Amino acid sequence: MSRQFHAQTYVWLHVFSCAARHLSFTRCAEELHITPGAVSQQIRQLEERLGFRLFHRRPRGVELSAEGQRLALTVSEAYGSIDAELRRLDAGMIGGTLRLRSIPSFLGKWLTPRLPRLQQRYPEIQLRLVAEDSSVALHEGDFDLAIDLNDGSYPGLQSTALLDEQIFPVCAPSLLRGRPPLHGPADLAHFPLLHDITAWRGSYEYAEWEFYLNAIGFEGADVRRGHTFNRNHLTIEAAIAGMGVAIARRTLLNDELERGTLIVPFGLAVPNHKRYVLLYAPGALSHPGVRAVHDWLVEEAEIFRGLHPLGEGQL
């Protein structure tokens, strides 16, 4: 079997175990920070691979099939053994204080909702979390692990790739009321634009909009207008408030699209040629606590990629 199949099977079983425990795709989705539709899709793909149903879909919820009950028991026992072994390792080896630095948007929207799982696995590890923009230089000795949206090199540091990123336009449904249609980039002339001036470090404030429109093959739009913000989350909050059309990052925007507070008015998701990277000093991973958090972050990123596969046009 290919490594890709093994990774996908891990994601399927992870979702199945959660859904079987809750007997609810909705509550499973809440725990995993994905949509109920994504849970249903992962379960369906696992069922297709196995060749039999794991759940019976009922009007008021789901029930495990006979095969589903057997698999749930096996997976639960396996996870229980793994958790017990991890607790034994944690109790004897893995603890202490760890300094974790991250860019604010990633820390707030992606990492923080997942930290309870880290705390459950490694209760003796205490984090000192610092939110810093990429414009603040990274200095070895100021952190144990750092997460940055990479657009360059990091002399003297080692790195592990976490997640690639895509961008696409978003706006609030209220913005479209009483205005001309917004079906394509040419229609942006009738709408205010929102700019995250930190998105493209060292460039001009409207660079992200210009990059996106060029990537989808549209030229000629005047993007040198609108409101600017120095934080990604402020740009998105302004979009939710109906102030204009913003450029969103796929990794940081799932709940808003699911709830309908933001919509994608037009266009494809396109790679912005950046990725979130995990940074550390040479030799840092020899410390058990740093290695544990590093590997946990890589695992969480792998789960996220399995649940939110990136491909041009997928939203």
C-alpha positions as CSV (number, residue, x, y, z in Angstrom):
1,M,0.0,0.0,0.0
2,S,1.1,3.5,-0.7
3,R,2.1,6.0,2.0
4,Q,-0.7,8.2,0.8
5,F,-3.3,5.4,1.3
6,H,-2.0,4.8,4.8
7,A,-2.3,8.5,5.6
8,Q,-5.8,8.7,4.2
9,T,-6.9,5.6,6.1
10,Y,-5.6,7.2,9.3
11,V,-7.8,10.2,8.6
12,W,-10.9,8.0,7.8
13,L,-10.5,6.0,11.1
14,H,-9.9,9.2,13.1
15,V,-13.2,10.6,11.8
16,F,-15.0,7.3,12.1
17,S,-13.9,6.9,15.8
18,C,-15.2,10.4,16.6
19,A,-18.5,9.8,14.8
20,A,-19.0,6.4,16.5
21,R,-18.3,7.8,19.9
22,H,-20.9,10.6,19.5
23,L,-23.3,8.8,17.2
24,S,-23.7,12.2,15.6
25,F,-22.0,13.6,12.6
26,T,-22.8,17.1,13.8
27,R,-21.2,16.7,17.2
28,C,-18.2,15.0,15.6
29,A,-17.8,17.9,13.2
30,E,-17.8,20.3,16.2
31,E,-15.1,18.3,17.9
32,L,-12.9,18.2,14.8
33,H,-13.6,21.8,13.6
34,I,-15.0,20.7,10.3
35,T,-18.4,20.6,8.7
36,P,-21.0,17.8,9.1
37,G,-20.8,17.4,5.3
38,A,-17.0,16.8,5.6
39,V,-17.6,14.1,8.2
40,S,-20.2,12.4,6.1
41,Q,-17.9,12.5,3.1
42,Q,-15.0,10.9,5.0
43,I,-17.3,8.2,6.4
44,R,-18.7,7.5,2.9
45,Q,-15.2,7.1,1.5
46,L,-14.2,4.7,4.2
47,E,-17.4,2.7,3.6
48,E,-16.7,2.6,-0.1
49,R,-13.1,1.3,0.6
50,L,-14.4,-1.4,2.9
51,G,-17.3,-2.4,0.8
52,F,-20.0,-2.3,3.6
53,R,-21.9,0.3,5.6
54,L,-20.7,1.5,9.0
55,F,-23.7,3.6,9.8
56,H,-27.4,3.5,9.1
57,R,-28.7,7.0,8.3
58,R,-32.0,7.6,10.2
59,P,-34.2,10.7,10.1
60,R,-33.2,11.5,13.6
61,G,-29.5,10.6,13.4
62,V,-27.2,7.7,12.7
63,E,-26.8,4.2,14.1
64,L,-23.8,1.9,13.9
65,S,-24.3,-1.1,11.7
66,A,-23.2,-4.5,12.9
67,E,-19.9,-4.1,11.0
68,G,-19.6,-0.5,12.4
69,Q,-20.0,-1.7,15.9
70,R,-17.2,-4.3,15.5
71,L,-14.9,-1.7,13.9
72,A,-15.7,0.9,16.5
73,L,-14.8,-1.5,19.3
74,T,-11.5,-2.4,17.6
75,V,-10.6,1.2,16.9
76,S,-11.5,2.2,20.4
77,E,-9.4,-0.6,21.9
78,A,-6.5,0.4,19.7
79,Y,-6.7,4.1,20.5
80,G,-7.1,3.2,24.2
81,S,-3.8,1.2,24.1
82,I,-2.1,4.1,22.3
83,D,-3.4,6.6,24.8
84,A,-2.4,4.5,27.8
85,E,1.1,4.1,26.4
86,L,1.3,7.8,25.7
87,R,0.3,8.6,29.3
88,R,3.0,6.3,30.6
89,L,5.5,8.0,28.5
90,D,4.2,11.4,29.4
91,A,4.3,10.7,33.2
92,G,8.0,9.7,33.0
93,M,9.5,11.8,30.3
94,I,7.5,14.6,28.7
95,G,6.8,17.8,30.6
96,G,8.2,21.3,31.3
97,T,7.6,24.7,29.9
98,L,7.8,25.3,26.2
99,R,7.8,28.7,24.4
100,L,5.7,28.6,21.3
101,R,5.6,31.7,19.0
102,S,3.1,32.0,16.1
103,I,1.8,34.7,13.8
104,P,-1.4,36.0,15.4
105,S,-3.9,34.9,12.8
106,F,-2.8,31.3,12.8
107,L,-2.6,31.1,16.5
108,G,-6.1,32.5,17.0
109,K,-8.0,30.7,14.2
110,W,-6.2,27.4,13.7
111,L,-4.0,26.5,16.6
112,T,-5.9,27.6,19.7
113,P,-9.0,25.5,19.0
114,R,-6.8,22.5,18.8
115,L,-4.7,23.1,22.0
116,P,-7.1,21.1,24.3
117,R,-6.1,18.0,22.4
118,L,-2.4,18.8,23.1
119,Q,-3.2,19.4,26.8
120,Q,-5.1,16.1,27.0
121,R,-2.2,14.2,25.5
122,Y,0.6,16.0,27.3
123,P,-0.8,17.4,30.6
124,E,2.6,18.1,32.0
125,I,3.6,20.4,29.2
126,Q,3.0,24.1,29.9
127,L,3.0,26.5,26.9
128,R,4.1,30.1,26.9
129,L,2.3,31.4,23.8
130,V,3.5,34.5,22.0
131,A,1.7,36.1,19.1
132,E,4.1,38.0,16.8
133,D,3.8,39.2,13.2
134,S,6.3,38.0,10.6
135,S,7.7,41.5,10.5
136,V,9.2,40.9,14.0
137,A,12.5,39.1,13.5
138,L,12.9,35.6,14.7
139,H,16.0,35.2,17.0
140,E,17.3,31.8,18.2
141,G,16.9,31.6,21.9
142,D,13.6,33.6,22.0
143,F,11.5,30.5,21.4
144,D,11.5,26.7,21.4
145,L,9.1,26.4,18.4
146,A,7.8,29.1,16.1
147,I,5.1,29.1,13.3
148,D,5.4,31.5,10.4
149,L,3.9,32.0,7.0
150,N,7.0,31.4,5.0
151,D,8.0,33.8,2.2
152,G,11.7,33.6,2.7
153,S,14.5,31.8,4.4
154,Y,15.4,31.6,8.1
155,P,19.2,31.6,8.5
156,G,20.4,29.5,11.4
157,L,17.0,27.8,12.0
158,Q,15.7,24.5,10.8
159,S,12.1,24.1,9.6
160,T,9.3,21.6,9.0
161,A,6.5,22.3,6.5
162,L,3.0,22.3,8.1
163,L,0.4,23.6,5.6
164,D,0.2,25.1,2.2
165,E,-2.2,28.1,1.8
166,Q,-4.7,29.3,-0.8
167,I,-6.6,32.6,-1.1
168,F,-9.9,33.6,-2.5
169,P,-12.4,36.5,-2.2
170,V,-15.1,36.6,0.5
171,C,-17.8,39.1,1.6
172,A,-20.9,39.2,3.8
173,P,-24.2,38.4,2.2
174,S,-25.4,41.8,3.4
175,L,-22.9,43.6,1.2
176,L,-24.6,42.3,-2.0
177,R,-28.1,43.7,-1.1
178,G,-29.1,46.8,-3.1
179,R,-25.9,46.7,-5.2
180,P,-25.1,45.5,-8.7
181,P,-24.3,41.8,-9.0
182,L,-20.8,40.5,-8.0
183,H,-20.4,37.6,-10.4
184,G,-16.8,38.2,-11.5
185,P,-13.7,40.4,-11.0
186,A,-14.9,43.1,-13.3
187,D,-17.8,43.7,-10.9
188,L,-15.4,44.7,-8.1
189,A,-15.5,48.2,-9.4
190,H,-18.9,48.6,-7.6
191,F,-17.6,47.4,-4.3
192,P,-15.2,48.6,-1.6
193,L,-12.1,46.4,-1.1
194,L,-10.5,45.3,2.1
195,H,-6.7,44.9,2.4
196,D,-4.5,43.1,4.9
197,I,-1.3,45.1,4.6
198,T,0.7,42.4,6.5
199,A,-0.2,39.6,4.0
200,W,2.7,40.4,1.7
201,R,5.6,41.5,3.9
202,G,7.7,44.3,2.4
203,S,5.2,45.0,-0.5
204,Y,2.5,47.5,-1.2
205,E,-0.8,47.4,0.7
206,Y,-2.9,46.1,-2.2
207,A,-0.4,43.4,-3.4
208,E,-2.6,40.5,-2.3
209,W,-5.6,41.6,-4.3
210,E,-3.4,42.3,-7.3
211,F,-1.7,38.8,-7.0
212,Y,-5.1,37.1,-6.8
213,L,-6.6,38.8,-9.8
214,N,-3.5,38.1,-11.9
215,A,-3.6,34.5,-10.8
216,I,-7.1,34.0,-12.1
217,G,-6.2,35.7,-15.4
218,F,-7.9,39.1,-14.8
219,E,-6.1,42.3,-15.5
220,G,-7.2,45.9,-15.4
221,A,-9.0,46.1,-12.1
222,D,-8.2,49.1,-9.9
223,V,-7.4,47.6,-6.5
224,R,-5.6,50.7,-5.2
225,R,-8.6,51.7,-3.0
226,G,-10.6,50.6,0.0
227,H,-9.9,50.1,3.6
228,T,-6.6,48.7,5.0
229,F,-5.9,46.7,8.2
230,N,-2.7,45.5,9.8
231,R,-4.1,42.2,11.1
232,N,-5.7,39.4,9.0
233,H,-8.5,38.8,11.6
234,L,-9.4,42.5,11.5
235,T,-9.8,42.4,7.7
236,I,-12.1,39.3,8.0
237,E,-14.1,40.9,10.8
238,A,-14.6,44.0,8.6
239,A,-15.8,41.7,5.8
240,I,-18.3,40.0,8.2
241,A,-19.5,43.5,9.1
242,G,-20.3,44.2,5.4
243,M,-17.6,46.8,4.9
244,G,-16.3,45.3,1.6
245,V,-14.7,42.3,-0.2
246,A,-11.7,40.8,1.4
247,I,-9.1,38.2,0.4
248,A,-9.3,35.1,2.8
249,R,-6.9,32.3,3.6
250,R,-8.3,28.8,3.3
251,T,-6.6,27.6,6.5
252,L,-8.0,30.4,8.6
253,L,-11.6,30.4,7.3
254,N,-13.9,27.4,7.9
255,D,-16.5,28.3,10.5
256,E,-17.4,31.6,8.8
257,L,-18.2,29.8,5.5
258,E,-20.1,27.1,7.2
259,R,-22.2,29.5,9.2
260,G,-22.9,31.7,6.2
261,T,-21.5,34.9,7.8
262,L,-19.2,35.0,4.8
263,I,-19.7,33.7,1.2
264,V,-17.4,33.3,-1.8
265,P,-19.0,35.6,-4.4
266,F,-16.9,34.5,-7.4
267,G,-13.6,33.0,-8.4
268,L,-11.4,30.0,-7.6
269,A,-9.1,29.3,-4.7
270,V,-5.5,29.8,-5.9
271,P,-2.2,29.0,-4.2
272,N,-0.5,32.0,-2.8
273,H,2.9,30.2,-2.9
274,K,3.3,30.4,0.8
275,R,3.2,27.8,3.5
276,Y,3.0,27.7,7.2
277,V,6.4,26.4,8.6
278,L,7.5,25.2,12.0
279,L,10.8,26.7,13.0
280,Y,13.3,25.6,15.7
281,A,17.0,25.9,16.5
282,P,19.4,23.1,15.4
283,G,19.3,20.4,18.1
284,A,16.0,21.6,19.6
285,L,14.1,18.4,18.8
286,S,16.4,16.4,21.0
287,H,14.4,17.8,24.0
288,P,11.4,15.5,24.6
289,G,8.9,18.2,25.1
290,V,9.9,20.1,22.0
291,R,9.8,16.9,20.0
292,A,6.4,16.0,21.4
293,V,4.8,19.4,20.5
294,H,6.6,19.4,17.1
295,D,5.2,15.9,16.2
296,W,1.8,16.8,17.5
297,L,1.6,19.9,15.3
298,V,2.7,17.8,12.3
299,E,0.0,15.2,13.1
300,E,-2.7,17.9,13.4
301,A,-1.6,19.4,10.1
302,E,-1.8,16.0,8.4
303,I,-5.3,15.5,9.8
304,F,-6.3,19.0,8.5
305,R,-4.9,18.3,5.0
306,G,-6.9,15.0,4.9
307,L,-10.1,16.8,5.9
308,H,-9.5,19.9,3.7
309,P,-7.7,18.7,0.6
310,L,-6.2,21.6,-1.3
311,G,-6.7,21.9,-5.0
312,E,-7.3,24.9,-7.3
313,G,-11.0,25.7,-7.2
314,Q,-11.9,23.7,-4.1
315,L,-13.6,25.7,-1.4
